[in-house]
Amino acid sequence: MDSPRPDHAAWFTSEVHPHEALLRGWLRAQFPALPDLDDIVQEAFARVLRAHAEGTVVCPRALLFQAARNLALNQIRHRSYTHPIELTETDLSGVLADGIGVPEAVVAFTCARNAVRV
């Protein structure tokens, strides 16, 4: 991100930065398991500044808290995702039994079942 213009810096200092302590406390209370609160706060600041640069931000405090909430939820969502296990070639030599094959086993089973019925 480019360095902010002086008017953006003044706006950030007066409208956004005063809410930092409250935001950190709120994040700690709402998402106690998150280890990276500093990253979330900094990214929320960046998003609010970006929104201000693109247009008018009506309520910077609300936007800051909403951005932080969304970032925290995304972090939780991505952390809870389990990656699928990679499939690899399997050595099947120990799986196949030495002895009779499947057709012979089916015939033997059928004969044994028919012998029981009689």
N, CA, C and O atoms as a printed pandas DataFrame, in Angstrom:
     atom_number atom_name residue_name chain_id  residue_number  x_coord  y_coord  z_coord
0              1         N          MET        A               1    0.856   -1.175    0.000
1              2        CA          MET        A               1    0.000    0.000    0.000
2              3         C          MET        A               1    0.897    1.231    0.000
3              4         O          MET        A               1    1.899    1.277    0.713
4              5         N          ASP        A               2    0.535    2.224   -0.799
5              6        CA          ASP        A               2    1.305    3.467   -0.854
6              7         C          ASP        A               2    1.175    4.198    0.474
7              8         O          ASP        A               2    0.263    3.942    1.260
8              9         N          SER        A               3    2.125    5.130    0.707
9             10        CA          SER        A               3    2.035    5.905    1.948
10            11         C          SER        A               3    0.785    6.779    1.877
11            12         O          SER        A               3    0.473    7.342    0.828
12            13         N          PRO        A               4    0.077    6.889    2.989
13            14        CA          PRO        A               4   -1.184    7.638    2.980
14            15         C          PRO        A               4   -0.948    9.133    2.764
15            16         O          PRO        A               4    0.076    9.685    3.167
16            17         N          ARG        A               5   -1.915    9.762    2.123
17            18        CA          ARG        A               5   -1.844   11.210    1.951
18            19         C          ARG        A               5   -2.043   11.863    3.309
19            20         O          ARG        A               5   -2.603   11.248    4.217
20            21         N          PRO        A               6   -1.590   13.102    3.458
21            22        CA          PRO        A               6   -1.733   13.780    4.758
22            23         C          PRO        A               6   -3.172   13.854    5.254
23            24         O          PRO        A               6   -3.413   13.735    6.455
24            25         N          ASP        A               7   -4.138   14.049    4.344
25            26        CA          ASP        A               7   -5.527   14.124    4.796
26            27         C          ASP        A               7   -6.034   12.758    5.264
27            28         O          ASP        A               7   -6.857   12.684    6.177
28            29         N          HIS        A               8   -5.542   11.665    4.637
29            30        CA          HIS        A               8   -5.902   10.323    5.088
30            31         C          HIS        A               8   -5.298   10.039    6.460
31            32         O          HIS        A               8   -5.948    9.449    7.323
32            33         N          ALA        A               9   -4.060   10.460    6.652
33            34        CA          ALA        A               9   -3.387   10.234    7.932
34            35         C          ALA        A               9   -4.100   10.983    9.053
35            36         O          ALA        A               9   -4.291   10.444   10.144
36            37         N          ALA        A              10   -4.490   12.216    8.784
37            38        CA          ALA        A              10   -5.206   12.995    9.799
38            39         C          ALA        A              10   -6.568   12.377   10.089
39            40         O          ALA        A              10   -6.984   12.300   11.245
40            41         N          TRP        A              11   -7.264   11.936    9.042
41            42        CA          TRP        A              11   -8.561   11.286    9.229
42            43         C          TRP        A              11   -8.407   10.011   10.056
43            44         O          TRP        A              11   -9.187    9.764   10.976
44            45         N          PHE        A              12   -7.396    9.204    9.725
45            46        CA          PHE        A              12   -7.152    7.956   10.465
46            47         C          PHE        A              12   -6.852    8.251   11.930
47            48         O          PHE        A              12   -7.375    7.581   12.821
48            49         N          THR        A              13   -6.006    9.257   12.180
49            50        CA          THR        A              13   -5.618    9.600   13.548
50            51         C          THR        A              13   -6.812   10.077   14.371
51            52         O          THR        A              13   -6.913    9.765   15.557
52            53         N          SER        A              14   -7.705   10.825   13.751
53            54        CA          SER        A              14   -8.838   11.365   14.522
54            55         C          SER        A              14  -10.053   10.439   14.563
55            56         O          SER        A              14  -10.772   10.423   15.562
56            57         N          GLU        A              15  -10.301    9.662   13.495
57            58        CA          GLU        A              15  -11.546    8.893   13.390
58            59         C          GLU        A              15  -11.414    7.399   13.668
59            60         O          GLU        A              15  -12.377    6.769   14.105
60            61         N          VAL        A              16  -10.240    6.825   13.421
61            62        CA          VAL        A              16  -10.103    5.366   13.507
62            63         C          VAL        A              16   -9.212    4.936   14.663
63            64         O          VAL        A              16   -9.605    4.095   15.472
64            65         N          HIS        A              17   -8.042    5.495   14.744
65            66        CA          HIS        A              17   -7.048    5.057   15.723
66            67         C          HIS        A              17   -7.531    5.140   17.176
67            68         O          HIS        A              17   -7.131    4.293   17.974
68            69         N          PRO        A              18   -8.355    6.096   17.561
69            70        CA          PRO        A              18   -8.834    6.132   18.951
70            71         C          PRO        A              18   -9.604    4.877   19.375
71            72         O          PRO        A              18   -9.756    4.631   20.571
72            73         N          HIS        A              19  -10.086    4.092   18.433
73            74        CA          HIS        A              19  -10.876    2.897   18.740
74            75         C          HIS        A              19  -10.017    1.636   18.881
75            76         O          HIS        A              19  -10.547    0.548   19.108
76            77         N          GLU        A              20   -8.700    1.776   18.749
77            78        CA          GLU        A              20   -7.835    0.595   18.745
78            79         C          GLU        A              20   -7.936   -0.200   20.046
79            80         O          GLU        A              20   -8.102   -1.419   20.002
80            81         N          ALA        A              21   -7.841    0.453   21.188
81            82        CA          ALA        A              21   -7.883   -0.260   22.470
82            83         C          ALA        A              21   -9.221   -0.970   22.666
83            84         O          ALA        A              21   -9.262   -2.114   23.119
84            85         N          LEU        A              22  -10.307   -0.293   22.327
85            86        CA          LEU        A              22  -11.630   -0.901   22.441
86            87         C          LEU        A              22  -11.757   -2.096   21.492
87            88         O          LEU        A              22  -12.324   -3.126   21.857
88            89         N          LEU        A              23  -11.232   -1.955   20.284
89            90        CA          LEU        A              23  -11.276   -3.042   19.299
90            91         C          LEU        A              23  -10.490   -4.247   19.806
91            92         O          LEU        A              23  -10.969   -5.377   19.714
92            93         N          ARG        A              24   -9.300   -4.025   20.334
93            94        CA          ARG        A              24   -8.482   -5.143   20.852
94            95         C          ARG        A              24   -9.200   -5.851   22.005
95            96         O          ARG        A              24   -9.204   -7.080   22.070
96            97         N          GLY        A              25   -9.796   -5.093   22.897
97            98        CA          GLY        A              25  -10.539   -5.698   23.999
98            99         C          GLY        A              25  -11.738   -6.495   23.521
99           100         O          GLY        A              25  -12.011   -7.586   24.022
100          101         N          TRP        A              26  -12.443   -5.950   22.560
101          102        CA          TRP        A              26  -13.604   -6.636   22.000
102          103         C          TRP        A              26  -13.188   -7.927   21.300
103          104         O          TRP        A              26  -13.834   -8.961   21.467
104          105         N          LEU        A              27  -12.111   -7.871   20.517
105          106        CA          LEU        A              27  -11.623   -9.078   19.837
106          107         C          LEU        A              27  -11.193  -10.141   20.843
107          108         O          LEU        A              27  -11.476  -11.326   20.670
108          109         N          ARG        A              28  -10.504   -9.702   21.897
109          110        CA          ARG        A              28  -10.049  -10.646   22.927
110          111         C          ARG        A              28  -11.250  -11.308   23.620
111          112         O          ARG        A              28  -11.199  -12.493   23.952
112          113         N          ALA        A              29  -12.308  -10.556   23.834
113          114        CA          ALA        A              29  -13.500  -11.101   24.487
114          115         C          ALA        A              29  -14.311  -12.003   23.553
115          116         O          ALA        A              29  -14.813  -13.044   23.977
116          117         N          GLN        A              30  -14.437  -11.612   22.299
117          118        CA          GLN        A              30  -15.252  -12.366   21.346
118          119         C          GLN        A              30  -14.540  -13.586   20.780
119          120         O          GLN        A              30  -15.170  -14.610   20.513
120          121         N          PHE        A              31  -13.226  -13.479   20.598
121          122        CA          PHE        A              31  -12.439  -14.543   19.968
122          123         C          PHE        A              31  -11.201  -14.845   20.813
123          124         O          PHE        A              31  -10.082  -14.564   20.384
124          125         N          PRO        A              32  -11.383  -15.411   22.003
125          126        CA          PRO        A              32  -10.248  -15.609   22.902
126          127         C          PRO        A              32   -9.213  -16.619   22.395
127          128         O          PRO        A              32   -8.065  -16.591   22.838
128          129         N          ALA        A              33   -9.590  -17.488   21.495
129          130        CA          ALA        A              33   -8.665  -18.514   21.009
130          131         C          ALA        A              33   -7.769  -18.033   19.877
131          132         O          ALA        A              33   -6.848  -18.744   19.476
132          133         N          LEU        A              34   -8.022  -16.840   19.357
133          134        CA          LEU        A              34   -7.213  -16.366   18.231
134          135         C          LEU        A              34   -5.865  -15.844   18.717
135          136         O          LEU        A              34   -5.807  -14.985   19.597
136          137         N          PRO        A              35   -4.786  -16.362   18.144
137          138        CA          PRO        A              35   -3.459  -15.933   18.583
138          139         C          PRO        A              35   -2.969  -14.656   17.902
139          140         O          PRO        A              35   -2.095  -13.978   18.442
140          141         N          ASP        A              36   -3.508  -14.309   16.732
141          142        CA          ASP        A              36   -2.958  -13.222   15.916
142          143         C          ASP        A              36   -3.827  -11.979   15.933
143          144         O          ASP        A              36   -4.243  -11.503   14.877
144          145         N          LEU        A              37   -4.107  -11.450   17.102
145          146        CA          LEU        A              37   -4.950  -10.251   17.181
146          147         C          LEU        A              37   -4.277   -9.053   16.526
147          148         O          LEU        A              37   -4.957   -8.234   15.908
148          149         N          ASP        A              38   -2.959   -8.932   16.644
149          150        CA          ASP        A              38   -2.252   -7.803   16.025
150          151         C          ASP        A              38   -2.448   -7.792   14.516
151          152         O          ASP        A              38   -2.667   -6.738   13.919
152          153         N          ASP        A              39   -2.369   -8.978   13.897
153          154        CA          ASP        A              39   -2.556   -9.070   12.447
154          155         C          ASP        A              39   -3.970   -8.673   12.056
155          156         O          ASP        A              39   -4.170   -7.988   11.053
156          157         N          ILE        A              40   -4.939   -9.093   12.831
157          158        CA          ILE        A              40   -6.336   -8.761   12.529
158          159         C          ILE        A              40   -6.561   -7.259   12.658
159          160         O          ILE        A              40   -7.210   -6.658   11.802
160          161         N          VAL        A              41   -6.036   -6.648   13.711
161          162        CA          VAL        A              41   -6.205   -5.204   13.922
162          163         C          VAL        A              41   -5.556   -4.425   12.785
163          164         O          VAL        A              41   -6.152   -3.490   12.251
164          165         N          GLN        A              42   -4.340   -4.807   12.414
165          166        CA          GLN        A              42   -3.643   -4.086   11.343
166          167         C          GLN        A              42   -4.362   -4.232   10.008
167          168         O          GLN        A              42   -4.484   -3.261    9.260
168          169         N          GLU        A              43   -4.842   -5.444    9.701
169          170        CA          GLU        A              43   -5.568   -5.636    8.446
170          171         C          GLU        A              43   -6.900   -4.886    8.454
171          172         O          GLU        A              43   -7.325   -4.369    7.420
172          173         N          ALA        A              44   -7.560   -4.822    9.609
173          174        CA          ALA        A              44   -8.803   -4.049    9.705
174          175         C          ALA        A              44   -8.522   -2.565    9.472
175          176         O          ALA        A              44   -9.283   -1.892    8.776
176          177         N          PHE        A              45   -7.427   -2.050   10.053
177          178        CA          PHE        A              45   -7.033   -0.654    9.792
178          179         C          PHE        A              45   -6.811   -0.434    8.301
179          180         O          PHE        A              45   -7.271    0.560    7.738
180          181         N          ALA        A              46   -6.105   -1.362    7.665
181          182        CA          ALA        A              46   -5.816   -1.221    6.230
182          183         C          ALA        A              46   -7.098   -1.218    5.409
183          184         O          ALA        A              46   -7.221   -0.450    4.455
184          185         N          ARG        A              47   -8.047   -2.063    5.767
185          186        CA          ARG        A              47   -9.310   -2.113    5.025
186          187         C          ARG        A              47  -10.114   -0.825    5.191
187          188         O          ARG        A              47  -10.728   -0.342    4.239
188          189         N          VAL        A              48  -10.106   -0.276    6.395
189          190        CA          VAL        A              48  -10.837    0.977    6.626
190          191         C          VAL        A              48  -10.173    2.108    5.848
191          192         O          VAL        A              48  -10.862    2.928    5.241
192          193         N          LEU        A              49   -8.852    2.160    5.860
193          194        CA          LEU        A              49   -8.142    3.193    5.087
194          195         C          LEU        A              49   -8.410    3.051    3.595
195          196         O          LEU        A              49   -8.595    4.044    2.893
196          197         N          ARG        A              50   -8.431    1.806    3.115
197          198        CA          ARG        A              50   -8.705    1.561    1.694
198          199         C          ARG        A              50  -10.117    2.024    1.346
199          200         O          ARG        A              50  -10.329    2.644    0.304
200          201         N          ALA        A              51  -11.072    1.728    2.205
201          202        CA          ALA        A              51  -12.453    2.162    1.966
202          203         C          ALA        A              51  -12.550    3.681    1.978
203          204         O          ALA        A              51  -13.286    4.260    1.179
204          205         N          HIS        A              52  -11.816    4.331    2.876
205          206        CA          HIS        A              52  -11.828    5.786    2.939
206          207         C          HIS        A              52  -11.220    6.391    1.672
207          208         O          HIS        A              52  -11.695    7.409    1.169
208          209         N          ALA        A              53  -10.178    5.760    1.171
209          210        CA          ALA        A              53   -9.531    6.260   -0.049
210          211         C          ALA        A              53  -10.443    6.110   -1.267
211          212         O          ALA        A              53  -10.367    6.904   -2.205
212          213         N          GLU        A              54  -11.305    5.088   -1.252
213          214        CA          GLU        A              54  -12.201    4.838   -2.390
214          215         C          GLU        A              54  -13.484    5.655   -2.326
215          216         O          GLU        A              54  -14.152    5.820   -3.347
216          217         N          GLY        A              55  -13.840    6.162   -1.174
217          218        CA          GLY        A              55  -15.088    6.919   -1.063
218          219         C          GLY        A              55  -15.285    7.431    0.343
219          220         O          GLY        A              55  -14.334    7.581    1.110
220          221         N          THR        A              56  -16.519    7.694    0.664
221          222        CA          THR        A              56  -16.860    8.243    1.968
222          223         C          THR        A              56  -17.198    7.119    2.937
223          224         O          THR        A              56  -18.028    6.260    2.641
224          225         N          VAL        A              57  -16.556    7.133    4.081
225          226        CA          VAL        A              57  -16.874    6.187    5.145
226          227         C          VAL        A              57  -17.775    6.928    6.126
227          228         O          VAL        A              57  -17.353    7.900    6.753
228          229         N          VAL        A              58  -18.998    6.474    6.252
229          230        CA          VAL        A              58  -19.975    7.164    7.081
230          231         C          VAL        A              58  -19.681    6.954    8.562
231          232         O          VAL        A              58  -19.693    7.905    9.344
232          233         N          CYS        A              59  -19.418    5.714    8.943
233          234        CA          CYS        A              59  -19.178    5.402   10.352
234          235         C          CYS        A              59  -17.903    4.558   10.457
235          236         O          CYS        A              59  -17.971    3.332   10.371
236          237         N          PRO        A              60  -16.745    5.195   10.639
237          238        CA          PRO        A              60  -15.485    4.458   10.640
238          239         C          PRO        A              60  -15.392    3.420   11.758
239          240         O          PRO        A              60  -14.797    2.359   11.569
240          241         N          ARG        A              61  -15.977    3.720   12.920
241          242        CA          ARG        A              61  -15.919    2.768   14.032
242          243         C          ARG        A              61  -16.661    1.474   13.684
243          244         O          ARG        A              61  -16.154    0.380   13.929
244          245         N          ALA        A              62  -17.846    1.602   13.120
245          246        CA          ALA        A              62  -18.626    0.424   12.731
246          247         C          ALA        A              62  -17.905   -0.377   11.653
247          248         O          ALA        A              62  -17.867   -1.606   11.711
248          249         N          LEU        A              63  -17.342    0.308   10.681
249          250        CA          LEU        A              63  -16.608   -0.366    9.616
250          251         C          LEU        A              63  -15.379   -1.083   10.172
251          252         O          LEU        A              63  -15.075   -2.200    9.754
252          253         N          LEU        A              64  -14.679   -0.459   11.103
253          254        CA          LEU        A              64  -13.505   -1.068   11.719
254          255         C          LEU        A              64  -13.871   -2.351   12.451
255          256         O          LEU        A              64  -13.204   -3.372   12.283
256          257         N          PHE        A              65  -14.918   -2.309   13.258
257          258        CA          PHE        A              65  -15.323   -3.490   14.019
258          259         C          PHE        A              65  -15.857   -4.591   13.101
259          260         O          PHE        A              65  -15.609   -5.772   13.341
260          261         N          GLN        A              66  -16.579   -4.213   12.065
261          262        CA          GLN        A              66  -17.105   -5.205   11.122
262          263         C          GLN        A              66  -15.970   -5.865   10.352
263          264         O          GLN        A              66  -15.985   -7.079   10.151
264          265         N          ALA        A              67  -15.000   -5.092    9.923
265          266        CA          ALA        A              67  -13.848   -5.658    9.214
266          267         C          ALA        A              67  -13.073   -6.606   10.123
267          268         O          ALA        A              67  -12.676   -7.688    9.692
268          269         N          ALA        A              68  -12.856   -6.216   11.361
269          270        CA          ALA        A              68  -12.132   -7.070   12.307
270          271         C          ALA        A              68  -12.905   -8.357   12.579
271          272         O          ALA        A              68  -12.315   -9.434   12.652
272          273         N          ARG        A              69  -14.208   -8.247   12.726
273          274        CA          ARG        A              69  -15.035   -9.436   12.953
274          275         C          ARG        A              69  -14.946  -10.398   11.781
275          276         O          ARG        A              69  -14.773  -11.601   11.975
276          277         N          ASN        A              70  -15.065   -9.875   10.563
277          278        CA          ASN        A              70  -14.975  -10.717    9.374
278          279         C          ASN        A              70  -13.602  -11.377    9.254
279          280         O          ASN        A              70  -13.505  -12.550    8.893
280          281         N          LEU        A              71  -12.557  -10.636    9.553
281          282        CA          LEU        A              71  -11.211  -11.196    9.495
282          283         C          LEU        A              71  -11.032  -12.307   10.530
283          284         O          LEU        A              71  -10.430  -13.339   10.233
284          285         N          ALA        A              72  -11.548  -12.101   11.732
285          286        CA          ALA        A              72  -11.441  -13.120   12.782
286          287         C          ALA        A              72  -12.211  -14.377   12.387
287          288         O          ALA        A              72  -11.715  -15.490   12.563
288          289         N          LEU        A              73  -13.413  -14.205   11.857
289          290        CA          LEU        A              73  -14.200  -15.369   11.432
290          291         C          LEU        A              73  -13.522  -16.110   10.289
291          292         O          LEU        A              73  -13.541  -17.340   10.254
292          293         N          ASN        A              74  -12.927  -15.379    9.358
293          294        CA          ASN        A              74  -12.188  -16.030    8.278
294          295         C          ASN        A              74  -11.016  -16.826    8.819
295          296         O          ASN        A              74  -10.753  -17.939    8.364
296          297         N          GLN        A              75  -10.315  -16.264    9.785
297          298        CA          GLN        A              75   -9.173  -16.969   10.366
298          299         C          GLN        A              75   -9.631  -18.247   11.067
299          300         O          GLN        A              75   -8.982  -19.287   10.948
300          301         N          ILE        A              76  -10.728  -18.177   11.785
301          302        CA          ILE        A              76  -11.267  -19.374   12.448
302          303         C          ILE        A              76  -11.694  -20.406   11.412
303          304         O          ILE        A              76  -11.411  -21.595   11.561
304          305         N          ARG        A              77  -12.366  -19.957   10.376
305          306        CA          ARG        A              77  -12.848  -20.856    9.329
306          307         C          ARG        A              77  -11.681  -21.560    8.648
307          308         O          ARG        A              77  -11.736  -22.770    8.425
308          309         N          HIS        A              78  -10.645  -20.834    8.321
309          310        CA          HIS        A              78   -9.498  -21.437    7.639
310          311         C          HIS        A              78   -8.701  -22.337    8.567
311          312         O          HIS        A              78   -8.117  -23.326    8.123
312          313         N          ARG        A              79   -8.671  -22.010    9.831
313          314        CA          ARG        A              79   -7.924  -22.829   10.785
314          315         C          ARG        A              79   -8.631  -24.158   11.018
315          316         O          ARG        A              79   -7.970  -25.169   11.251
316          317         N          SER        A              80   -9.950  -24.179   10.961
317          318        CA          SER        A              80  -10.686  -25.411   11.233
318          319         C          SER        A              80  -10.794  -26.310   10.003
319          320         O          SER        A              80  -11.257  -27.445   10.118
320          321         N          TYR        A              81  -10.386  -25.838    8.850
321          322        CA          TYR        A              81  -10.447  -26.640    7.635
322          323         C          TYR        A              81   -9.371  -27.710    7.687
323          324         O          TYR        A              81   -8.205  -27.409    7.943
324          325         N          THR        A              82   -9.750  -28.946    7.448
325          326        CA          THR        A              82   -8.763  -30.025    7.399
326          327         C          THR        A              82   -8.471  -30.341    5.945
327          328         O          THR        A              82   -9.380  -30.504    5.130
328          329         N          HIS        A              83   -7.214  -30.423    5.645
329          330        CA          HIS        A              83   -6.807  -30.720    4.281
330          331         C          HIS        A              83   -6.977  -32.209    4.005
331          332         O          HIS        A              83   -6.691  -33.036    4.872
332          333         N          PRO        A              84   -7.436  -32.558    2.813
333          334        CA          PRO        A              84   -7.625  -33.973    2.496
334          335         C          PRO        A              84   -6.285  -34.718    2.494
335          336         O          PRO        A              84   -5.240  -34.150    2.173
336          337         N          ILE        A              85   -6.342  -35.971    2.852
337          338        CA          ILE        A              85   -5.140  -36.799    2.876
338          339         C          ILE        A              85   -4.769  -37.147    1.442
339          340         O          ILE        A              85   -5.621  -37.529    0.640
340          341         N          GLU        A              86   -3.496  -37.010    1.136
341          342        CA          GLU        A              86   -3.048  -37.340   -0.208
342          343         C          GLU        A              86   -3.042  -38.851   -0.391
343          344         O          GLU        A              86   -2.614  -39.601    0.487
344          345         N          LEU        A              87   -3.522  -39.272   -1.538
345          346        CA          LEU        A              87   -3.519  -40.692   -1.843
346          347         C          LEU        A              87   -2.186  -41.061   -2.475
347          348         O          LEU        A              87   -1.674  -40.346   -3.337
348          349         N          THR        A              88   -1.640  -42.167   -2.043
349          350        CA          THR        A              88   -0.370  -42.641   -2.594
350          351         C          THR        A              88   -0.539  -44.081   -3.048
351          352         O          THR        A              88   -1.534  -44.734   -2.736
352          353         N          GLU        A              89    0.434  -44.557   -3.778
353          354        CA          GLU        A              89    0.419  -45.947   -4.202
354          355         C          GLU        A              89    0.529  -46.839   -2.974
355          356         O          GLU        A              89    1.291  -46.551   -2.052
356          357         N          THR        A              90   -0.230  -47.913   -2.970
357          358        CA          THR        A              90   -0.234  -48.830   -1.843
358          359         C          THR        A              90    0.341  -50.159   -2.282
359          360         O          THR        A              90    0.040  -50.658   -3.366
360          361         N          ASP        A              91    1.168  -50.721   -1.431
361          362        CA          ASP        A              91    1.743  -52.031   -1.704
362          363         C          ASP        A              91    0.687  -53.075   -1.368
363          364         O          ASP        A              91    0.353  -53.272   -0.200
364          365         N          LEU        A              92    0.164  -53.740   -2.387
365          366        CA          LEU        A              92   -0.907  -54.708   -2.189
366          367         C          LEU        A              92   -0.399  -56.137   -2.045
367          368         O          LEU        A              92   -1.201  -57.066   -1.953
368          369         N          SER        A              93    0.898  -56.327   -2.024
369          370        CA          SER        A              93    1.427  -57.683   -1.977
370          371         C          SER        A              93    1.016  -58.405   -0.697
371          372         O          SER        A              93    0.835  -59.622   -0.721
372          373         N          GLY        A              94    0.864  -57.703    0.405
373          374        CA          GLY        A              94    0.467  -58.344    1.651
374          375         C          GLY        A              94   -1.031  -58.514    1.781
375          376         O          GLY        A              94   -1.494  -59.215    2.681
376          377         N          VAL        A              95   -1.808  -57.885    0.895
377          378        CA          VAL        A              95   -3.258  -57.956    0.980
378          379         C          VAL        A              95   -3.780  -59.230    0.333
379          380         O          VAL        A              95   -4.708  -59.856    0.845
380          381         N          LEU        A              96   -3.194  -59.607   -0.774
381          382        CA          LEU        A              96   -3.655  -60.790   -1.482
382          383         C          LEU        A              96   -3.182  -62.040   -0.751
383          384         O          LEU        A              96   -1.992  -62.207   -0.483
384          385         N          ALA        A              97   -4.117  -62.900   -0.441
385          386        CA          ALA        A              97   -3.785  -64.125    0.290
386          387         C          ALA        A              97   -3.292  -65.197   -0.679
387          388         O          ALA        A              97   -3.766  -65.315   -1.809
388          389         N          ASP        A              98   -2.341  -65.960   -0.202
389          390        CA          ASP        A              98   -1.893  -67.104   -0.987
390          391         C          ASP        A              98   -2.909  -68.222   -0.786
391          392         O          ASP        A              98   -3.351  -68.462    0.338
392          393         N          GLY        A              99   -3.269  -68.883   -1.828
393          394        CA          GLY        A              99   -4.251  -69.965   -1.701
394          395         C          GLY        A              99   -5.196  -69.911   -2.868
395          396         O          GLY        A              99   -4.808  -69.555   -3.981
396          397         N          ILE        A             100   -6.438  -70.264   -2.616
397          398        CA          ILE        A             100   -7.399  -70.326   -3.704
398          399         C          ILE        A             100   -7.832  -68.924   -4.112
399          400         O          ILE        A             100   -7.827  -67.995   -3.305
400          401         N          GLY        A             101   -8.204  -68.792   -5.375
401          402        CA          GLY        A             101   -8.639  -67.512   -5.892
402          403         C          GLY        A             101  -10.111  -67.274   -5.602
403          404         O          GLY        A             101  -10.777  -68.115   -4.998
404          405         N          VAL        A             102  -10.611  -66.141   -6.030
405          406        CA          VAL        A             102  -11.998  -65.764   -5.776
406          407         C          VAL        A             102  -12.976  -66.733   -6.434
407          408         O          VAL        A             102  -13.915  -67.174   -5.771
408          409         N          PRO        A             103  -12.800  -67.082   -7.696
409          410        CA          PRO        A             103  -13.778  -68.017   -8.293
410          411         C          PRO        A             103  -13.850  -69.346   -7.544
411          412         O          PRO        A             103  -14.932  -69.893   -7.326
412          413         N          GLU        A             104  -12.689  -69.853   -7.157
413          414        CA          GLU        A             104  -12.675  -71.122   -6.431
414          415         C          GLU        A             104  -13.357  -70.969   -5.067
415          416         O          GLU        A             104  -14.061  -71.876   -4.622
416          417         N          ALA        A             105  -13.149  -69.823   -4.403
417          418        CA          ALA        A             105  -13.769  -69.586   -3.102
418          419         C          ALA        A             105  -15.276  -69.506   -3.228
419          420         O          ALA        A             105  -15.989  -70.005   -2.358
420          421         N          VAL        A             106  -15.784  -68.887   -4.294
421          422        CA          VAL        A             106  -17.229  -68.779   -4.510
422          423         C          VAL        A             106  -17.823  -70.166   -4.742
423          424         O          VAL        A             106  -18.870  -70.499   -4.186
424          425         N          VAL        A             107  -17.155  -70.968   -5.559
425          426        CA          VAL        A             107  -17.645  -72.324   -5.824
426          427         C          VAL        A             107  -17.654  -73.138   -4.538
427          428         O          VAL        A             107  -18.615  -73.857   -4.267
428          429         N          ALA        A             108  -16.583  -73.031   -3.739
429          430        CA          ALA        A             108  -16.493  -73.793   -2.494
430          431         C          ALA        A             108  -17.599  -73.345   -1.532
431          432         O          ALA        A             108  -18.220  -74.181   -0.875
432          433         N          PHE        A             109  -17.848  -72.042   -1.445
433          434        CA          PHE        A             109  -18.894  -71.534   -0.567
434          435         C          PHE        A             109  -20.263  -72.029   -1.014
435          436         O          PHE        A             109  -21.074  -72.464   -0.197
436          437         N          THR        A             110  -20.513  -71.957   -2.324
437          438        CA          THR        A             110  -21.803  -72.386   -2.864
438          439         C          THR        A             110  -22.020  -73.872   -2.608
439          440         O          THR        A             110  -23.114  -74.289   -2.226
440          441         N          CYS        A             111  -20.966  -74.676   -2.822
441          442        CA          CYS        A             111  -21.081  -76.119   -2.578
442          443         C          CYS        A             111  -21.338  -76.409   -1.107
443          444         O          CYS        A             111  -22.156  -77.268   -0.776
444          445         N          ALA        A             112  -20.645  -75.700   -0.224
445          446        CA          ALA        A             112  -20.821  -75.919    1.208
446          447         C          ALA        A             112  -22.208  -75.503    1.638
447          448         O          ALA        A             112  -22.818  -76.185    2.461
448          449         N          ARG        A             113  -22.728  -74.407    1.112
449          450        CA          ARG        A             113  -24.071  -73.949    1.456
450          451         C          ARG        A             113  -25.125  -74.935    0.968
451          452         O          ARG        A             113  -26.096  -75.223    1.668
452          453         N          ASN        A             114  -24.922  -75.447   -0.239
453          454        CA          ASN        A             114  -25.883  -76.422   -0.776
454          455         C          ASN        A             114  -25.815  -77.719    0.000
455          456         O          ASN        A             114  -26.838  -78.386    0.154
456          457         N          ALA        A             115  -24.648  -78.103    0.495
457          458        CA          ALA        A             115  -24.512  -79.340    1.255
458          459         C          ALA        A             115  -25.222  -79.222    2.591
459          460         O          ALA        A             115  -25.746  -80.218    3.090
460          461         N          VAL        A             116  -25.257  -78.049    3.179
461          462        CA          VAL        A             116  -25.918  -77.834    4.455
462          463         C          VAL        A             116  -27.429  -77.936    4.295
463          464         O          VAL        A             116  -28.110  -78.437    5.190
464          465         N          ARG        A             117  -27.957  -77.477    3.190
465          466        CA          ARG        A             117  -29.398  -77.469    2.946
466          467         C          ARG        A             117  -29.947  -78.906    2.781
467          468         O          ARG        A             117  -31.091  -79.198    3.130
468          469         N          VAL        A             118  -29.116  -79.754    2.256
469          470        CA          VAL        A             118  -29.601  -81.101    1.962
470          471         C          VAL        A             118  -29.735  -81.929    3.181
471          472         O          VAL        A             118  -30.133  -83.091    3.097
